[in-house]
Each structure stands twice: as structure tokens, then as C-alpha cells.
Amino acid sequence: MPSFDLSPYQGIFPAAMTFFDVDGNLDTQATLDHWHWLVDQGVHGLVVAGTSGEFIAMTIEERMTLCRLAVDNFSGKIPIVAGTGHNATKLTVDISREAQEIGVDALIVILPYYSRPPLPSVIEHYRTLRRKTDRPIMLYNNPNNTACTPLSSPQIAQLVEEDVVHMVKSTMESVVPVHDLSLLVGDDMRIFYGSFLSAFEALTAGGHGWISGILNIATAAAIDMYRAIVEEKDMEKGFQIWKQILPIVHLYTYQKLGPAADIPIYRGILALRGRHAGYSREPFTALTESQLEKLADELRSTGWLSAGTR
């Protein structure tokens, strides 16, 4: 049995974006305004200082600023999961301990990145973190953004049995890890799908929730899809909602606007909706005017933007 109450960790958890000003400075007010907008729509939790929050472009102090911002405004309302991973085990522990002192509810810890420690060292990385912290740990299994081989489902299940990890964000195109872990550990851990490619299949395959940057944009639709699949057991309704979300997914996966990263696309969608979009830190750059025009056309044609907008 898990050593923590994991019942709050299910549903739609946006990998919340961080907002910067035109000079690349952290804009806490714009960030907070965006987070409130997400929470007001009914999200079940927030992931802050994660990949879509551009943690890799921030100092550790700035990551802690985001943790304080989330705790000060949302503590006790929804679970706050903080990105505290680092390539080095010591720094992962230090960041995680500081975040738990601030008051975050859980830690999402990406596999060590850039360097390539052998698999036994990666596993020990999480064991060390568990010994030195007292928050639920979400293992962020993301092979595309790390140099490490992803942990297999049996290896994750072993860490669950050891009470080392308590949740997983499985950021892979395949949903195989989701249904494998559902079989191996069931409700002894919380299984979150972490990509935007197969969220419908992941929720129908035993996933407890969905974490993704796209949830900064497709928030209400994702909540409706989760409710249809998980709460109402209406797979057809869920699938129809998923097909409404897919055009947003395809903007990035098929590069319909030309070369563009996902976060600038989401910022462009916010801007077209009349919301403050902020900036990313370079080398991420904003969409060009030509790309924004293409984006507006795509959104209008798929029902995501009303006719006559822009």
C-alpha cells in the first residue's frame, strides 16, 4: 500500500506555463493570472516548474519563486506538484527539500538529463531522493528529453513496492506503459499520461490522469473528456471530445505553421483568444505574423476560434 494518500492525484493536471516579459525576466503576475485562469476552469491539479514551465531555462531560485507563488495562492485547493529534478542527485535532493519546505504537495522528478548514468545509478537516484524527502514522488519517464534509458514498467513497479515512487508521468507515444502499470500496480500508484499524442487511449487504458503542456490551451475540453471516460464511462462521448482536441495536437506534430515549438504555439493561441500570452526565454521565439495568420485560419477552420476573429 502507498505511504501517502494518493486520492487527490487524478484528473487533468496542466503542465503550467511560466510567463516572461519581452526582456526574458520572470513575470510572476502574468504567470499567476494564467494559473488562476486554469484553476477557474476546474483543473484537478497544477504542475509548476515543469518542462512546459521552461524549468530548464530558469535558475533554481526562480523555480522556488514559482513554488511559492503556487503554494501562496492554491495550497489546500488543488494539489501542487513541483518540478524539482536535476541531472545531479545532490541538487535534485536540495531543490526537492527546499520545495517541500515551501509547502508543495508532491515532487515531479525527471530522469537525469544530458549525461548518461547507467540504469542502476538512475534507480538509486530515486531511492536517495526518497530517503531524504517526505513528499510523494512522481517519476517523470521522458526519454525524449533526457539521455537516460526510460525505466521499464516492471522497474517502476519495483520502486512502487519499495515505496520509492508513488506516481509516474509516462511521456511516450505508446500507451503500453500505462496499461502495463495498471496491471502491475493498479491503484497503488497514480499513473499519468504525459504526452499529447494518445491521451484518449491512455485514460481508457487505466491512466488516472493527464499531464501536458497542451492543457494550458485545451483545458475545458480535456476536463470534459476525462469526466466522460473516467467518471461517466462514456467512451464514445470521450472519443468525440478527443477528436475536437486533435487539431490542436496536430498544429505541432505536423508543423502546420512551419517550424515552431509547442509552447510558442500555445502562446499564439492565447493571444488570438485575447489573453495575455507573455514570452518564452530564448532560444524559444514567438510565432511570426505569418504564422499567427496561419494559426488563426487553422483555429477558425476547426472551431477553436470564432469566425471574424483577427
Stockholm file with secondary structure:
# STOCKHOLM 1.0

chainA/1-310         MPSFDLSPYQGIFPAAMTFFDVDGNLDTQATLDHWHWLVDQGVHGLVVAGTSGEFIAMTIEERMTLCRLAVDNFSGKIPIVAGTGHNATKLTVDISREAQEIGVDALIVILPYYSRPPLPSVIEHYRTLRRKTDRPIMLYNNPNNTACTPLSSPQIAQLVEEDVVHMVKSTMESVVPVHDLSLLVGDDMRIFYGSFLSAFEALTAGGHGWISGILNIATAAAIDMYRAIVEEKDMEKGFQIWKQILPIVHLYTYQKLGPAADIPIYRGILALRGRHAGYSREPFTALTESQLEKLADELRSTGWLSAGTR
#=GR chainA/1-310 SS CCSSCCTTCCEEEEBCCCCBCTTSCBCHHHHHHHHHHHHHTTCSCEEESSTTTTGGGSCHHHHHHHHHHHHHHHTTTSCEEEECCCSSHHHHHHHHHHHHHHTCSEEEEECCCSSCCCHHHHHHHHHHHHHTCCSCEEEEECGGGSSSCCCCHHHHHHHHHTTSCCEEEECSSCCHHHHHHHHHHGGGSEEEECCSSSHHHHHHTTCCEEEEGGGGTSHHHHHHHHIIIIISCCHHHHHHHHHHHHHHHHHHHTTTTSSCCHHHHHHHHHHHTTSCCCBCCTTSCCCCHHHHHHHHHHHHHTTSSCTTCC
#=GC SS_cons         CCSSCCTTCCEEEEBCCCCBCTTSCBCHHHHHHHHHHHHHTTCSCEEESSTTTTGGGSCHHHHHHHHHHHHHHHTTTSCEEEECCCSSHHHHHHHHHHHHHHTCSEEEEECCCSSCCCHHHHHHHHHHHHHTCCSCEEEEECGGGSSSCCCCHHHHHHHHHTTSCCEEEECSSCCHHHHHHHHHHGGGSEEEECCSSSHHHHHHTTCCEEEEGGGGTSHHHHHHHHIIIIISCCHHHHHHHHHHHHHHHHHHHTTTTSSCCHHHHHHHHHHHTTSCCCBCCTTSCCCCHHHHHHHHHHHHHTTSSCTTCC
//
